[in-house]
Structures are given as structure tokens and as C-alpha cells.
Amino acid sequence: MKKDSTSPSTGTTDAKTGRRGFLGVAAAGLAGVMIAPGVRLIEIAQAGPPASAPSPGASNKVRWGMLIDSGKCTSGCTDCVTACNTENGLSGGTRTTDSQWIRKIEIKEVRTGKTQSLPVMCQHCAEPPCVDVCPTGASFKRADGIVLVDKHTCIGCRYCVMACPYKARSFVHEPQNDQKPDVPRGMGTVEGCTLCVHKVDRGEQPACVSACSDAGHGAMVFGDLNDPNSEISRRVASYPSRQIREDLNLNTGVRYTGI
């Protein structure tokens, strides 16, 4: 009887190769069909980007900014501060451990003695120092100029707090309860004014601007600094405006008139 030309060892190898090939094809097929009960990869692909993906509205064609008229901002008025606290779920406390995304300050002209009241918040710099010093990339600037903090990657080192010349960053010292769905906060992280980015992405105004307008003050204007036809651009072009700490050349998105 003629002996089979395939040795036992070769036959075993071929069998293993065949099984691996079959399993590889099967796995690829299953991966294309199901990754969890009731979830198909094709459905995930068709669903588009996840909710955490950058908003389509974050375009470098836009530069969101705010213009504050100090002549219309009265001493003692805290409508913008209250609106910010309410919108973002802040306590409104003034302890050093309380988060303050916007605060009212009083400035005085030494020569004339004239005093003015101004709201100060994150200035949303084009060259933000907080972003430069952040070791994890948690502090970042969107394409449309809004400066934010990614809570998932913030390690609470507070380098950005020290780097900000406007004292606009706060560290969250305590556990956060009853948070607003659009404004995630977390103990051990840093936060600051977001220009109410969740509202801006819906085509709305920041809470402070809306409150100032509703109260009839009209001291705050929000809009696209890159659009020459926007109200904020027309005002900046028509009236002298200044940036706080212009000497730092940070090109802030928040401007002031009358100071």
C-alpha cells in the first residue's frame, strides 16, 4: 500500500492554519454584525460622531467675543453674576473655596478719583496662558476662540490658576450635587467661564448677556468678532475699546469701553 505523502506533523499544521483562518473570518464577520446585544457596528457608523465630539459650530471662521460698556455697568448691580450662578449651578458664595466664574470689581482712576464697576471673567484669550502651562491638555481653546477645561483630563494641578492674569479660574474643593446636565463639574478639577458654550452652540446668548439685556442695562454685547456686520464688530469699529492687561498681548475675546 502506498504511503500518504503528507506527514502527520504537516497535516496537523495545515489543520491549525485552516482553523485559524476560519476563526479569523468568523471573528471579522461577527465584528461587523454585533459588538453587544442589540448593537451593530453599522448602526454606530450611521449614527455619526458621539455626543462628546466637538460641536459642528466650533469653526475657525468665527471668533466669539464680548463687549462690555463700563458706562452702563452700575456699581452694586450683580444681575450678570446671579445669572451665571443660576445657569451653571454655582453656589454664589464668596469664600475662597467657592467657584466664581464672573465677579464684579471696582476700579478707581488715581488722578481723578473716578470709580467704575466692571464684570470680570475668563477673557477667552487668543493666546491663553492657561493652555500653555497645562500638562495634560485639559485646558484648551476651541476653534471659535472659547477657552474651556476638559474635566476628564484635568488633574487639578492648578498651574492654569496661577498662570491666568485675570484670576478667572476656580478649583472645585467639594463634591458637586444636583449638577446642571449641560454643565459638568467635578471635585478636584479646575473650572471657569465657558461663555455658556452649551447655549452658544444652540444659537443662544450667554446667560450674563441675556440677564443684562432683560434688566434694561444693555451693558454687554456678545457676538462674532470676525463678522464685520455683527453688532459687536460694528461697535468695536466705531468706539474705542480696550483689553485688560493689553501689555500681555493675549488678544482677549472680552473687550471693554469707557475704561
QUIWO-V504030 format. One record per backbone hydrogen bond with DSSP energy under -1.0 kcal/mol. NH is the residue of the N-H (numbers start at 1). CO is the residue of the C=O. E is the energy in kcal/mol with one decimal. If there is no record, write none. Layout:
BEGIN
NH:CO:E  NH:CO:E
END
This chain:
BEGIN
11:7:-2.6  12:8:-2.0  13:9:-2.1  14:10:-2.5  15:11:-2.0  16:12:-2.5  17:13:-2.8  18:14:-2.6  19:15:-2.6  20:16:-2.8  21:17:-2.6  22:18:-2.4  23:19:-3.0  24:20:-2.7  25:21:-2.3  26:22:-2.7  27:23:-3.0  28:24:-2.3  29:25:-2.3  30:26:-2.7  31:27:-2.7  32:28:-1.5  33:30:-1.1  34:30:-3.1  35:39:-1.8  39:36:-2.9  44:40:-1.8  45:41:-2.6  46:42:-2.0  47:43:-1.3  53:50:-1.9  58:55:-1.9  59:57:-2.1  62:59:-1.6  64:144:-2.2  65:223:-2.5  66:253:-2.3  67:221:-2.8  68:255:-2.5  69:219:-2.8  70:257:-2.3  72:69:-1.5  77:74:-1.5  82:78:-2.8  83:79:-2.2  84:80:-2.0  85:81:-2.4  86:82:-2.4  87:83:-2.5  88:84:-2.2  90:85:-2.1  98:95:-1.5  103:120:-2.0  105:118:-3.0  107:116:-2.8  109:114:-3.2  113:109:-3.1  116:107:-2.5  118:105:-2.7  120:103:-3.0  126:250:-1.5  126:251:-1.5  127:250:-1.8  132:128:-1.4  133:129:-1.8  140:148:-2.2  142:146:-3.1  145:142:-2.0  148:140:-2.9  150:138:-2.6  153:150:-1.1  154:150:-1.2  162:158:-1.6  163:159:-1.9  164:160:-1.9  167:164:-1.0  170:191:-3.0  172:189:-2.8  183:180:-1.4  188:172:-3.0  189:186:-1.3  191:170:-2.7  199:196:-1.6  200:196:-2.4  201:197:-2.4  202:199:-1.1  203:200:-1.9  204:199:-2.7  210:206:-2.2  211:207:-2.4  212:208:-2.1  213:209:-2.1  214:210:-2.9  215:211:-1.8  216:213:-1.5  217:212:-2.0  218:212:-1.1  221:67:-2.3  223:65:-2.1  225:63:-3.4  227:224:-1.0  230:227:-1.8  234:230:-2.2  235:231:-2.2  236:232:-2.3  237:233:-2.1  238:234:-1.4  239:235:-2.6  242:256:-3.3  248:245:-1.8  249:246:-1.8  253:123:-2.4  254:123:-1.2  255:66:-3.3  256:242:-2.7  257:68:-2.4
END
